[in-house]
Amino acid sequence: MNKKNLFEVDLNKSSKACDPCALECKKIDEKINNRKLSELKNDEVAHILKIFEDKE
């Protein structure tokens, strides 16, 4: 994985996610495992979305 300065990348013009975000998206995709969102249990959704919690 190449380290890039995230401040030098204009994410509004990027067609690709940064490496950390892409990795998290891949993990979420694996957890959903081609199921419809309506098929997920509430506790699964909470666990999947945990990565977006504010850590302050």
Beta strands, then each sheet from edge to edge (+ up, - down):
end
